[in-house]
Amino acid sequence: MPQETTTRVVIVGAGPAGLALGNLLHARGERCVVVDKFDRRQLLGRARAGLLEYRTVATIERMGLAKRLFAEGHRHTGCEFRSAGQRSYTDFAELYEGRSHHVYPQQEVVADLLAGLVEAGGDVRLGVAAERIVAGEDGVRVHLADGSTVRGEFLAGADGQHGVTRASVPEGIATEYEMRHEFQWLTLLAEAAPSADWTIYAQHERGFAGHLLRSDSVTRFHLQVPVGDAVEAWPDERVWTELRARLAYPGWTLNEGPVISKNMLDMRSRVVEPMRFGRVFLLGDAAHIISPSGGKGMNLAVADAVELDRVLAGFDEAGGADLSALDRYSERRLPDIWRAQEFSHALLHMMHTYDSTTQDAAFRQRLQQSRLWQLTQSEAYATSFARSYIGPLPIIG
Ligand SMILES: Cc1cc2nc3c(=O)[nH]c(=O)nc-3n(C[C@H](O)[C@H](O)[C@H](O)COP(=O)(O)OP(=O)(O)OC[C@H]3O[C@@H](n4cnc5c(N)ncnc54)[C@H](O)[C@@H]3O)c2cc1C
């Protein structure tokens, strides 16, 4: 007979959103089961984000899982903008009462959250996909690829942008706001020590280039490339030629090394509203995707988990009968998500080169110069930018 487990919250997806929620629920003595289609090796091999907002670090610290983050990660306090042969450094920490980012690779965050949950005795099932979701008024049932099922009072869909949870939401219930950006990025990781202790965003007539820290020996680079280009059009030699040209500054040297991963990025943004459907919640990339400029995706995913844990705790305290109390999850998360979308969009348009064959390209390029000028000349503008970049303060209580 196929095995069935009953729990309180079934969490589909062991990425940053799902594992953060699992740890938070577990810390409150709440039962949950986390399932992921990836096995441990696949899960810990996904090198993606690396910029942790102040509140994300605070959340991981509150879970008691920040030891490695503080030992191996780096505090990231500012960012350099290069354009038209000029460069300027914006010290976000100085503008935001000492607050900063931490640079720590996403796969290490996932490793720490996974270890924390497993060590605490959490039920984590890796290498088994959720295939079908049946959500009713009294609870949810998730059918797994190994023939077993997990039943729960609630389902947390933290299964990324291509997961099954969002797809299981009946048509007509949710609104998906989506936009495709007019830019395309080639993103790569190179075995090369960072060439500066901070992020560099370069606006260049040949297109945007980004230099982002990951570790002492690995650097992430982004390159704006023509829309429609395939990875094959970008052999390593061409990549380095472009990076050298676009990031160039007199007296500064770009550290180069073997390229260890190279991908075209789908430059799309999406928000699903609302983020709750009866007993099903969407978290992280399942609920929203955001252009990678500004490094917000993983941070929003963890912030969703924090809010959902908080709303579920409040629901129980109020007697656990009134499902409409759970609407707070969407109500509290959406303003933050849209704020991040707006910031990411503004940063994208501050640093990219518009297609010169379009009618308004020259005008938009000058608007861009104005934004960069304000960033260096107006403390109020720079402070607002710093607050958005470092992110809002953590939710306490
Ligand atoms: C190149 C790149 C750079 C980025 N840089 C940054 C950055 O600097 N800062 C930042 O904050 N964000 C960044 N992001 C975005 C960030 O990586 C994502 O927003 C983040 O991974 C979202 O976390 P998540 O937990 O919602 O989803 P995911 O990390 O996608 O996790 C979803 C999990 O669900 C599992 N799953 C899917 N379907 C099923 C199923 N049917 N059954 C069971 N399990 C399933 C998957 O295996 C996966 O483990 C970047 C993304 C990319 C691609």
The ligand as a MOL file (V3000), in Angstrom:
LIG
                    3D

  0  0  0     0  0            999 V3000
M  V30 BEGIN CTAB
M  V30 COUNTS 53 58 0 0 0
M  V30 BEGIN ATOM
M  V30 1 C 22.1790 33.7090 -12.5430 0
M  V30 2 C 21.2820 34.1400 -11.4230 0
M  V30 3 C 21.7490 35.0960 -10.5350 0
M  V30 4 C 20.9380 35.5090 -9.4980 0
M  V30 5 N 21.4230 36.4360 -8.6160 0
M  V30 6 C 20.6790 36.7820 -7.5380 0
M  V30 7 C 21.2350 37.6450 -6.4960 0
M  V30 8 O 22.3630 38.1290 -6.5460 0
M  V30 9 N 20.4440 37.9070 -5.4070 0
M  V30 10 C 19.1770 37.3730 -5.2880 0
M  V30 11 O 18.5300 37.6390 -4.2590 0
M  V30 12 N 18.6320 36.5610 -6.2410 0
M  V30 13 C 19.3430 36.2440 -7.3630 0
M  V30 14 N 18.8460 35.3570 -8.2900 0
M  V30 15 C 17.4890 34.8200 -8.1180 0
M  V30 16 C 17.4550 33.6710 -7.1040 0
M  V30 17 O 18.3910 32.6810 -7.4640 0
M  V30 18 C 16.0420 33.0780 -7.0460 0
M  V30 19 O 15.1230 34.1350 -6.8880 0
M  V30 20 C 15.9060 32.0880 -5.8830 0
M  V30 21 O 16.5310 30.8680 -6.2000 0
M  V30 22 C 14.4430 31.8130 -5.5510 0
M  V30 23 O 14.3700 30.8710 -4.5210 0
M  V30 24 P 13.1300 29.8860 -4.4230 0
M  V30 25 O 13.3320 29.0990 -3.1770 0
M  V30 26 O 11.8610 30.6340 -4.5840 0
M  V30 27 O 13.2080 28.9700 -5.7320 0
M  V30 28 P 14.3400 27.9930 -6.2280 0
M  V30 29 O 15.6680 28.3650 -5.7140 0
M  V30 30 O 14.1640 27.9160 -7.7070 0
M  V30 31 O 13.9520 26.6000 -5.5890 0
M  V30 32 C 12.8300 25.8770 -6.0120 0
M  V30 33 C 13.0160 24.4180 -5.6830 0
M  V30 34 O 11.8170 23.7170 -6.0260 0
M  V30 35 C 12.1740 22.4730 -6.5500 0
M  V30 36 N 11.0550 21.9600 -7.3800 0
M  V30 37 C 10.6080 22.4620 -8.5590 0
M  V30 38 N 9.5860 21.7010 -8.9970 0
M  V30 39 C 9.4050 20.7280 -8.0830 0
M  V30 40 C 8.4860 19.6500 -7.9900 0
M  V30 41 N 7.5760 19.4030 -8.9230 0
M  V30 42 N 8.5630 18.8430 -6.9150 0
M  V30 43 C 9.4940 19.0470 -5.9500 0
M  V30 44 N 10.3900 20.0590 -5.9940 0
M  V30 45 C 10.3330 20.8880 -7.0430 0
M  V30 46 C 13.4310 22.7300 -7.3520 0
M  V30 47 O 14.1590 21.5550 -7.5160 0
M  V30 48 C 14.1470 23.7610 -6.4820 0
M  V30 49 O 15.0840 23.1760 -5.6060 0
M  V30 50 C 19.6210 34.9460 -9.3560 0
M  V30 51 C 19.1580 33.9800 -10.2590 0
M  V30 52 C 19.9790 33.5760 -11.2970 0
M  V30 53 C 19.4710 32.5250 -12.2490 0
M  V30 END ATOM
M  V30 BEGIN BOND
M  V30 1 1 1 2
M  V30 2 1 2 3
M  V30 3 2 2 52
M  V30 4 2 3 4
M  V30 5 1 4 5
M  V30 6 1 4 50
M  V30 7 2 5 6
M  V30 8 1 6 7
M  V30 9 1 6 13
M  V30 10 2 7 8
M  V30 11 1 7 9
M  V30 12 1 9 10
M  V30 13 2 10 11
M  V30 14 1 10 12
M  V30 15 2 12 13
M  V30 16 1 13 14
M  V30 17 1 14 15
M  V30 18 1 14 50
M  V30 19 1 15 16
M  V30 20 1 16 17
M  V30 21 1 16 18
M  V30 22 1 18 19
M  V30 23 1 18 20
M  V30 24 1 20 21
M  V30 25 1 20 22
M  V30 26 1 22 23
M  V30 27 1 23 24
M  V30 28 2 24 25
M  V30 29 1 24 26
M  V30 30 1 24 27
M  V30 31 1 27 28
M  V30 32 2 28 29
M  V30 33 1 28 30
M  V30 34 1 28 31
M  V30 35 1 31 32
M  V30 36 1 32 33
M  V30 37 1 33 34
M  V30 38 1 33 48
M  V30 39 1 34 35
M  V30 40 1 35 36
M  V30 41 1 35 46
M  V30 42 1 36 37
M  V30 43 1 36 45
M  V30 44 2 37 38
M  V30 45 1 38 39
M  V30 46 1 39 40
M  V30 47 2 39 45
M  V30 48 1 40 41
M  V30 49 2 40 42
M  V30 50 1 42 43
M  V30 51 2 43 44
M  V30 52 1 44 45
M  V30 53 1 46 47
M  V30 54 1 46 48
M  V30 55 1 48 49
M  V30 56 2 50 51
M  V30 57 1 51 52
M  V30 58 1 52 53
M  V30 END BOND
M  V30 END CTAB
M  END
